[in-house]
Every structure is written in C-alpha cells, then in structure tokens.
Amino acid sequence: MNLIRRYLRREILSTFAAVLIVLISILLVQRLAFYLNQVLDGTLSQSAVFSLLGLQVVRFITELLPLSFLLASILAFGRLYKDSEMTAMYALGVSVSSVYRVLLGMAIPLGILLTVLNFWIVPEIAKQQDEVLRKAREDAQLTIIKPGIFREFARGKHTIYVQGIDKKEDELQNIFIKTREKDHTYSITLAEKGYQIISPENVRFILLNDGSRTHVKKSGETDRLFFNEMIIRLDSDDSLTWPKAISYSASEVFPGKTLAQKAEFHRRIASPISVFILVLMIPALSHSKPREGRFNKLILGVIFYVIYFNLIGVGQAWIKKGSVSPEVGLWWIHGLNLIFALIISTRHNKAV
C-alpha cells in the first residue's frame, strides 16, 4: 500500500512541476511584454526589467500553486484511469479514502506553504519590488526626455520638446508641450523651465514654472492662460503605482483596521482554504470511463476554478466597499464551493 501511495505522489508531483513551469512561463512572457512597453514609454529603465521579473516569480508561484495542483492531480489520475491503472489499484484493495489520504498528504504542506508565502514572504518581496520600481523610474527620468527630441507620453496624449537640460539641477529649459484634450481639441503649453517629479504613489509628473497654456478650440479660437506653476501628469495609468494591498504586513491585515486590510486578509487566507476544497473534487473530476475523453473533466475543473476565484475577487471588492461585512468576509463563497464539492465527491464515492 505504501508503494502505491508513493507511486501516486510521484505521478502527481512530476505533473505538478511541469504544469507550474508552463503556467509561470506564460505569465513571465506576458509580464516581460508589459515591462518592455513601459521601457518604450520611458516609464522604466532597461536595467530593471529582469530584476522586476525575478521578484515577480515568487508572486506568480503563489497565485498559481492551487491551479497547478488541481490540473496536475486531474491529469495524473486521468492518465492512470486511461491506462486502467486505477482500476487495477481498486481491485488490489486501494480505497477512495486512500486516494484522499494521498491528496491530503500533499495539500497540507501546500496549504502551509501558501499561508507563509501570502502572509510573510510575498509582502516583503512586494516592498523590494517597490524599491526596485522606484529606482527604475528615477533612472528612467534621466533619459526619458532628451533636448532637441520630441517625445510622446501618456499614450500619445502629451508631446514634449525641451531645448536644453541642466543636468546639475535636473532642470528642463524652454519646454514645449502639445496636449490632446478629451473633446478632440488640443492645448499648447510653453514654460521657461520645469522639473520631473515622482509622487509618493510612484506617479510621474512634470512641474512647469513661468509659462503659458493656449487652448485651441475646434472653431479655431484660442484661450491663453499664464501661470507661475503648473503640474502635468505624464503617466497614462496607475498600473505601477504603490502602495498596494499586497505589500501589507501580516500584522496589518490581521486583525486589520481598515476595510482594505480586512479584505486583503480574506484574500490571502482564501488560497490555503481553496486547496482543501479542491482536494474533495479531484477524484471525481479525474475519474473517466475507458471510452471517455481524458480532458473532458479537466475543462470542468478549470471552469470551477475560474468561477471560484472570480467570486473571491468580487467578494473582496464587496468587503472594500462595505457591501459585505468583514466578519462574513469570503466565508460564504468557501461555503458554497464546499457544498458543491461535497455533492460531487459523494456521488463519485458511491459510484466507485
């Protein structure tokens, strides 16, 4: 019996490693494209791309562990059913409870690992990423605007030209900015000098001094405004702004003083809980008859996972808005999915 359990664990773990590597690779390629786009926009320096990717790996692993465990288990047991190995094991006296013991033996350390990652390791890595990101944006600030060259910002909303740069003072001199407005008109801003600044939320602005702003209407008429100081935002979105809830420490999210902190606690605890709910479903989702397709129930497992974790995201948003009490939290979502898992697992256990 111990030999069979080791064999099952080995099958699941080998598939688990392969699935996790594939999923991480997909996310890393996607994130690399995102960072390269930020480099082209002048938001990040090139030297920080791979540092940021390295820091993202642990976060991706944390997010993908439950899904990888589900897919790997279904694939491993699906192959065993396809090759009639599970039928032979049941004939030798292996019970469904033995299969659950194997899965629980893997789910318990996985749940502990997810708890440690979510509450202690990932927040620290998020803080390190914040520092790397802030440094990367400061480095990019030195090269993002060059004298004598027109440069677009905020996805083409602003076109900026500077005549010169005082590197000692980081001062921009004789600045020209053309801005596309929402009503399809445009404005021309001129300033004698200016500075690039990054807010505490990691958003880039340009501070202009001693200039004028001319708004050109569709009719051709113009309005001119003179100013001593003006701030224009250069970033197009908040995708790189900080702090984020993921960087909250364990002591901040538990017990949590704000709704955001309480919502973050429920999000972090959801992953370990989900692993044990998924364990209940795996034998039923991986069982297949000799002529059934191997991946039919795999699709069902993915659909269930997507619905489950989308509900977690919705529930977290409701907690932040105050629509759902923090005491209720996401427990109702886990309860609904637990009931569903118990129903299909009970039916499967009776059929085996």
C-alpha positions, 0 to 999 in steps of 0.5 A, spaced: 500 500 500 505 504 501 508 503 494 502 505 491 501 511 495 508 513 493 507 511 486 501 516 486 505 522 489 510 521 484 505 521 478 502 527 481 508 531 483 512 530 476 505 533 473 505 538 478 512 541 476 511 541 469 504 544 469 507 550 474 513 551 469 508 552 463 503 556 467 509 561 470 512 561 463 506 564 460 505 569 465 513 571 465 512 572 457 506 576 458 509 580 464 516 581 460 511 584 454 508 589 459 515 591 462 518 592 455 512 597 453 513 601 459 521 601 457 518 604 450 514 609 454 520 611 458 516 609 464 522 604 466 529 603 465 532 597 461 536 595 467 530 593 471 526 589 467 529 582 469 530 584 476 522 586 476 521 579 473 525 575 478 521 578 484 515 577 480 516 569 480 515 568 487 508 572 486 506 568 480 508 561 484 503 563 489 497 565 485 498 559 481 500 553 486 492 551 487 491 551 479 497 547 478 495 542 483 488 541 481 490 540 473 496 536 475 492 531 480 486 531 474 491 529 469 495 524 473 489 520 475 486 521 468 492 518 465 492 512 470 484 511 469 486 511 461 491 506 462 486 502 467 491 503 472 486 505 477 482 500 476 487 495 477 489 499 484 481 498 486 481 491 485 488 490 489 484 493 495 486 501 494 480 505 497 477 512 495 479 514 502 486 512 500 486 516 494 484 522 499 489 520 504 494 521 498 491 528 496 491 530 503 498 528 504 500 533 499 495 539 500 497 540 507 504 542 506 501 546 500 496 549 504 502 551 509 506 553 504 501 558 501 499 561 508 507 563 509 508 565 502 501 570 502 502 572 509 510 573 510 514 572 504 510 575 498 509 582 502 516 583 503 518 581 496 512 586 494 516 592 498 523 590 494 519 590 488 517 597 490 524 599 491 526 596 485 520 600 481 522 606 484 529 606 482 527 604 475 523 610 474 528 615 477 533 612 472 528 612 467 527 620 468 534 621 466 533 619 459 526 619 458 526 626 455 532 628 451 533 636 448 532 637 441 527 630 441 520 630 441 517 625 445 510 622 446 507 620 453 501 618 456 499 614 450 500 619 445 496 624 449 502 629 451 508 631 446 514 634 449 520 638 446 525 641 451 531 645 448 536 644 453 537 640 460 541 642 466 543 636 468 546 639 475 539 641 477 535 636 473 532 642 470 528 642 463 529 649 459 524 652 454 519 646 454 514 645 449 508 641 450 502 639 445 496 636 449 490 632 446 484 634 450 478 629 451 473 633 446 478 632 440 481 639 441 488 640 443 492 645 448 499 648 447 503 649 453 510 653 453 514 654 460 521 657 461 523 651 465 520 645 469 522 639 473 520 631 473 517 629 479 515 622 482 509 622 487 509 618 493 504 613 489 510 612 484 506 617 479 510 621 474 509 628 473 512 634 470 512 641 474 512 647 469 514 654 472 513 661 468 509 659 462 503 659 458 497 654 456 493 656 449 487 652 448 485 651 441 478 650 440 475 646 434 472 653 431 479 655 431 479 660 437 484 660 442 484 661 450 491 663 453 492 662 460 499 664 464 501 661 470 507 661 475 506 653 476 503 648 473 503 640 474 502 635 468 501 628 469 505 624 464 503 617 466 497 614 462 495 609 468 496 607 475 498 600 473 505 601 477 503 605 482 504 603 490 502 602 495 498 596 494 494 591 498 499 586 497 505 589 500 501 589 507 504 586 513 501 580 516 500 584 522 496 589 518 491 585 515 490 581 521 486 583 525 486 589 520 483 596 521 481 598 515 476 595 510 482 594 505 486 590 510 480 586 512 479 584 505 486 583 503 486 578 509 480 574 506 484 574 500 490 571 502 487 566 507 482 564 501 488 560 497 490 555 503 482 554 504 481 553 496 486 547 496 482 543 501 476 544 497 479 542 491 482 536 494 474 533 495 473 534 487 479 531 484 477 524 484 471 525 481 473 530 476 479 525 474 475 519 474 473 517 466 470 511 463 475 507 458 471 510 452 471 517 455 475 523 453 481 524 458 480 532 458 473 532 458 473 533 466 479 537 466 475 543 462 470 542 468 475 543 473 478 549 470 471 552 469 470 551 477 476 554 478 475 560 474 468 561 477 471 560 484 476 565 484 472 570 480 467 570 486 473 571 491 475 577 487 468 580 487 467 578 494 473 582 496 471 588 492 464 587 496 468 587 503 472 594 500 466 597 499 462 595 505 457 591 501 459 585 505 461 585 512 468 583 514 466 578 519 462 574 513 468 576 509 469 570 503 466 565 508 460 564 504 463 563 497 468 557 501 461 555 503 458 554 497 464 551 493 464 546 499 457 544 498 458 543 491 464 539 492 461 535 497 455 533 492 460 531 487 465 527 491 459 523 494 456 521 488 463 519 485 464 515 492 458 511 491 459 510 484 466 507 485 
